[in-house]
Amino acid sequence: MSCFSCFTRHRNDSSRVEIDNFTRSSGRKDTGSPNKCAARSFTFKELAAATRNFREVNLIGEGGFGRVFKGRLETNQVVAIKQLNHDGLQGFQEFIVEVLMLSLLHHSNLVTLIGYCTDGDQRLLVYEYMPMGSLEDHLFDLDAEKKPLSWETRIKIAVGAARGIEYLHCKANPPVIYRDLKSANILLDNDFNPKLSDFGLAKLGPVGDNTHVSTRVMGTYGYCAPEYAMSGKLTLKSDIYSFGVVLLELITGRKAIDITKRHGEQNLVSWSRPFFKDRTKFALLVDPLLQGRFRVRCLHHAIAITAMCLQEQPTYRPHISDIVVALEYLASQNDTSERQREEVHNSASASSPSNQSRKGFSRRADYVTSSASV
């Protein structure tokens, strides 16, 4: 691929083999426009100028990969620039995978890669700027002046994230396992439309008769599917479990792992499981910051979807396309301002009109919440 030709001057032989194997095994043909897939090669000087020499005032985030700075290119475009930590080969391999993935994959719910830099030992990635930060920023440890996410916005974010996963699992060929789905990797634009980011851990999924991909266990504690954490066998259903954890965070406003909580409440999934079996306790799961502003039936359906995603046995977890349909149904219930004003104690929801398809979904959700072992 011509857009990666500059790598050959800087990567070692093992990295060259890895890129060649990746592109050959993917078997992908780009179907987008040339301008859409061409990630630009930047010089380090250009990116230093864009961030005013990586000043601390422009620092907007920091993670395992490195630090992220807000910058402005010569074209006046505002971007996010991620600078790789110089801490070994693994980081460089993730850098290569991320460039390849985001150059080959394009969807409205995946972050757009604008370019990269490989000057000398520098490794930087340039993305579209997401002004509202990550989902994590709007769920946990909120400042007094920050408004909590409404129920409707939480469902909207869940729908968009699910559509991104659906693209990776169903539209990409071969399928892609994201492997690092978490609230910190779901970025938001000004309208709270979500985009998945950080594809350094993504893997090509199983093809043909293969049922899984065997790989070293990577990801974030609290989000990893139990079968993957124990055996290293990675499947598309591993992402479904992680998505269930994110749904649980959206419902509860709690972190997947929170060591500040008392014993028994530090692991969100473990703490939540007893509530799944008793719908009279569903309201106890809900983020107190919502102040009861949600529809009871929508809450029940959301918990049903979450419970299915968090099944211990991966074969019992739903397909991502079914999750998208279910979440889109929930989002459709929030279309009018009257519905948005309904609160948990408002009995008016019992008289809301419903059609046969909605009744069918309701029966399925009711059955799952009462009988699923999670």
C-alpha positions in Angstrom: 0.0 0.0 0.0 1.6 3.2 -1.2 0.5 5.3 1.8 2.8 3.2 4.1 5.9 3.4 1.9 7.6 5.7 4.3 7.6 3.0 7.0 10.2 0.9 5.1 13.0 3.3 6.0 12.4 3.1 9.7 10.9 -0.3 10.7 13.0 -3.4 11.4 12.7 -6.6 9.5 10.2 -8.2 11.9 7.9 -5.2 11.7 8.1 -5.3 7.9 7.1 -9.0 7.8 4.2 -8.2 10.2 2.8 -5.5 8.0 3.2 -7.6 4.9 1.4 -10.6 6.5 -1.4 -8.3 7.8 -2.2 -6.8 4.4 -1.9 -10.2 2.6 -4.1 -12.0 5.1 -6.7 -9.3 5.2 -7.5 -9.8 1.5 -9.2 -6.4 1.6 -9.9 -4.2 -1.4 -10.5 -0.6 -0.7 -14.0 0.4 -1.9 -13.8 4.0 -0.7 -12.7 7.1 -2.5 -8.9 7.6 -2.8 -9.1 10.7 -0.6 -11.0 8.9 2.1 -8.4 6.2 2.6 -5.2 8.1 2.1 -3.7 8.9 5.5 -1.2 11.8 5.1 2.4 11.5 6.2 3.4 14.4 8.4 6.8 15.6 9.5 7.6 15.9 13.1 8.2 19.6 12.6 4.7 20.1 11.2 3.1 18.4 14.3 5.3 20.3 16.7 4.2 23.5 15.2 0.5 22.3 15.3 0.8 21.7 19.1 3.1 24.7 19.8 5.9 22.3 20.6 3.7 19.9 22.6 3.0 22.4 25.3 1.2 21.2 28.4 -1.7 23.6 27.8 -2.5 21.6 24.7 -2.4 18.2 26.5 -5.9 16.7 26.4 -5.3 13.1 27.4 -2.8 10.4 28.4 -2.9 6.6 28.3 -0.9 3.5 27.8 0.0 4.4 24.2 1.2 7.9 25.0 0.0 11.5 25.4 -2.6 13.2 23.2 -2.4 16.9 22.3 -4.9 19.2 20.7 -3.4 20.8 17.6 -4.1 23.0 14.6 -2.7 22.2 11.2 -1.5 24.7 8.7 -4.9 24.2 6.9 -6.5 25.5 10.1 -8.0 22.1 10.8 -8.2 21.2 14.6 -6.9 17.7 15.3 -5.9 15.4 18.1 -2.3 14.2 17.9 -1.2 11.1 19.8 2.5 10.7 20.5 3.8 7.2 21.1 5.8 6.5 24.2 9.3 5.3 23.5 9.0 2.1 25.5 9.7 -0.8 23.2 8.6 -2.9 20.2 5.0 -3.6 21.4 4.0 0.1 21.2 5.4 0.3 17.7 3.5 -2.8 16.6 0.3 -1.3 17.9 1.1 1.9 16.0 1.4 -0.1 12.8 -1.8 -2.0 13.4 -3.7 1.3 14.2 -2.5 3.0 11.0 -3.4 -0.1 8.9 -6.8 -0.6 10.5 -8.0 3.0 10.3 -6.7 3.3 6.7 -8.7 0.2 5.7 -11.8 0.7 7.8 -14.2 3.7 7.4 -17.5 4.2 9.2 -19.3 7.1 10.8 -18.9 5.5 14.2 -15.1 5.0 13.9 -12.7 7.8 14.5 -11.0 9.2 11.3 -7.3 8.9 11.0 -5.9 12.0 9.2 -2.3 11.0 9.2 0.8 9.8 11.0 4.5 10.7 11.5 7.5 8.4 11.4 10.4 10.9 11.4 13.4 9.2 13.0 12.2 7.4 16.2 9.1 9.5 16.4 5.7 7.8 16.1 2.6 10.0 16.1 -1.0 9.6 14.9 -3.2 12.4 13.8 -7.0 12.1 14.3 -10.1 14.2 13.8 -10.7 16.2 17.0 -13.6 15.0 19.1 -14.5 18.1 21.2 -16.5 16.4 23.9 -13.8 14.0 24.9 -14.5 10.4 25.9 -17.6 8.7 27.3 -15.6 8.2 30.5 -15.3 11.9 30.9 -19.1 12.3 31.1 -19.9 9.3 33.3 -17.5 9.3 36.2 -16.1 11.7 38.8 -18.1 14.7 37.3 -17.3 18.2 38.4 -20.2 20.1 40.0 -20.6 22.3 36.9 -20.7 19.3 34.4 -24.2 18.2 33.5 -24.7 14.4 33.7 -25.7 12.6 30.6 -29.5 12.1 30.1 -31.0 8.7 29.6 -31.7 9.5 26.0 -28.1 10.6 25.4 -26.8 7.4 27.0 -29.0 5.2 24.7 -27.9 7.3 21.7 -24.2 6.7 22.6 -24.9 2.9 23.0 -26.6 2.8 19.6 -23.7 4.5 17.9 -21.1 2.3 19.6 -23.0 -0.8 18.7 -23.2 0.3 15.0 -19.4 0.7 15.0 -18.9 -2.8 16.4 -21.5 -4.1 13.9 -19.4 -2.6 11.1 -16.2 -4.3 12.4 -17.9 -7.7 12.9 -20.3 -7.8 9.9 -19.1 -5.5 7.2 -15.3 -5.8 7.4 -14.0 -8.8 5.5 -12.4 -10.6 7.3 -14.2 -9.5 10.5 -12.2 -7.4 13.0 -12.3 -8.0 16.7 -11.9 -4.6 18.4 -10.5 -6.1 21.7 -10.3 -2.8 23.6 -13.9 -1.6 23.9 -14.3 0.6 27.0 -15.8 3.9 27.9 -12.4 5.7 27.6 -12.2 4.6 23.9 -15.6 5.9 22.9 -15.1 9.5 21.8 -17.9 12.1 21.4 -18.5 15.0 19.0 -20.5 18.1 19.9 -23.8 16.3 19.5 -22.7 13.3 21.5 -22.4 11.1 18.5 -19.9 8.3 19.5 -16.8 7.1 17.6 -14.6 4.1 18.5 -10.9 4.9 18.9 -7.6 3.2 19.7 -7.3 0.3 17.3 -3.8 -0.8 18.3 -5.1 -4.0 19.9 -7.5 -4.9 17.1 -7.2 -8.4 15.6 -8.5 -10.0 12.4 -11.2 -12.4 13.4 -11.5 -16.1 12.7 -12.3 -17.1 9.1 -13.4 -20.4 7.5 -13.7 -23.3 9.9 -11.8 -21.5 12.7 -13.8 -20.6 15.8 -11.4 -18.3 17.5 -8.1 -16.5 17.3 -5.4 -17.5 19.8 -3.5 -14.5 21.1 -1.8 -13.0 24.1 -4.4 -11.6 26.5 -4.6 -7.8 26.1 -7.2 -5.2 27.0 -8.4 -3.5 30.1 -9.2 -5.4 33.3 -12.9 -5.3 34.0 -13.9 -5.3 30.3 -12.3 -8.5 29.1 -14.6 -11.5 28.5 -13.9 -14.3 31.1 -13.1 -17.0 28.5 -10.6 -14.8 26.7 -8.9 -13.7 30.0 -8.5 -17.4 31.0 -7.5 -19.0 27.7 -6.5 -16.3 25.3 -9.1 -17.6 22.8 -10.5 -14.5 21.2 -13.8 -14.4 19.4 -16.3 -11.8 18.1 -18.3 -12.6 21.3 -15.4 -11.3 23.4 -16.3 -7.8 22.1 -20.0 -8.4 23.0 -19.1 -9.0 26.6 -17.0 -5.8 26.7 -20.0 -4.0 25.1 -22.2 -5.3 27.9 -19.8 -3.8 30.5 -20.1 -0.4 28.7 -23.9 -0.7 28.8 -23.7 -1.4 32.5 -21.6 1.7 33.0 -24.1 3.8 31.0 -27.0 2.5 33.2 -25.2 2.7 36.6 -22.8 5.5 36.2 -20.2 3.3 37.9 -16.8 2.3 36.7 -16.1 -1.3 35.5 -13.4 -1.5 38.2 -13.5 1.0 41.1 -11.1 0.3 44.0 -12.6 3.2 46.0 -15.8 1.2 46.5 -16.2 -1.1 49.4 -15.5 -4.9 49.1 -18.1 -6.6 47.0 -18.8 -3.5 44.9 -15.4 -2.9 43.3 -16.1 -5.1 40.2 -19.2 -3.7 38.5 -20.3 -6.9 36.8 -20.0 -9.0 39.9 -21.9 -6.4 41.9 -24.7 -6.1 39.3 -25.4 -9.8 38.7 -27.8 -10.3 41.7 -29.9 -7.4 40.5 -30.4 -8.9 37.1 -32.5 -11.7 38.6 -35.1 -9.5 40.3 -36.8 -6.8 38.3 -38.1 -5.2 41.4 -34.5 -4.2 42.1 -33.7 -2.9 38.6 -34.1 0.7 39.8 -31.3 0.2 42.3 -28.9 -0.2 39.5 -29.6 3.2 37.9 -27.2 6.1 38.1 -28.5 8.4 40.9 -27.6 11.4 38.7 -30.5 10.5 36.4 -32.8 11.5 39.2 -35.4 9.0 38.0 -35.7 10.6 34.5 -36.2 7.4 32.4 -39.0 5.1 31.3 -39.4 2.0 33.4 -40.0 -0.2 30.4 -36.9 1.2 28.6 -34.8 0.5 31.7 -36.1 -3.1 31.8 -35.2 -3.6 28.1 -31.8 -2.0 28.5 -31.0 -4.3 31.4 -32.2 -7.3 29.4 -29.8 -6.4 26.6 -27.0 -5.9 29.1 -27.7 -9.2 30.8 -27.6 -11.1 27.5 -24.2 -9.5 26.6 -22.7 -10.5 29.9 -23.6 -14.2 29.7 -20.7 -16.3 31.0 -20.9 -18.6 28.0 -20.0 -16.8 24.8 -22.4 -18.8 22.7 -25.4 -17.4 24.7 -24.4 -13.8 24.0 -26.4 -12.1 21.2 -25.1 -11.2 17.7 -24.2 -7.6 17.4 -26.8 -7.0 14.7 -29.5 -8.1 17.2 -28.1 -5.7 19.7 -28.3 -2.8 17.3 -31.9 -3.6 16.5 -32.8 -3.8 20.2 -31.0 -0.5 21.0 -32.5 1.3 18.1 -35.9 0.3 19.4 -35.1 1.8 22.8 -33.9 5.0 21.1 -37.2 5.2 19.2 -39.0 5.4 22.5 -37.2 8.7 23.3 -38.3 10.6 20.1 -40.8 13.0 21.6 -40.3 15.5 24.4 -43.3 14.0 26.2 -41.5 10.7 26.5 -38.3 12.5 27.5 -40.1 14.0 30.5 -41.4 10.8 31.8 -39.9 9.7 35.1 -39.5 6.3 36.8 -42.6 7.0 39.1 -44.8 8.1 36.2 -47.5 5.5 35.5 -48.4 7.1 32.2 -46.0 4.8 30.4 -48.4 1.9 31.0 -50.9 3.5 28.6 -48.4 4.2 25.8 -49.5 2.8 22.4 -47.6 -0.2 21.1 -47.6 -2.2 18.0 -47.1 -6.0 17.4 -43.3 -5.7 16.9 -42.9 -3.8 20.1 -45.0 -6.3 22.0 -42.8 -9.0 20.6 -39.6 -7.3 21.7 -41.1 -6.7 25.1 -42.0 -10.3 25.6 -38.5 -11.4 24.6 -36.9 -8.8 26.9 -39.2 -9.9 29.8 -38.3 -13.5 29.2 -34.6 -12.8 29.2 -34.5 -10.8 32.4 -36.5 -13.4 34.2 -34.7 -16.5 33.0 -31.2 -15.7 31.8 -28.4 -17.0 34.0 -25.8 -14.2 34.1 
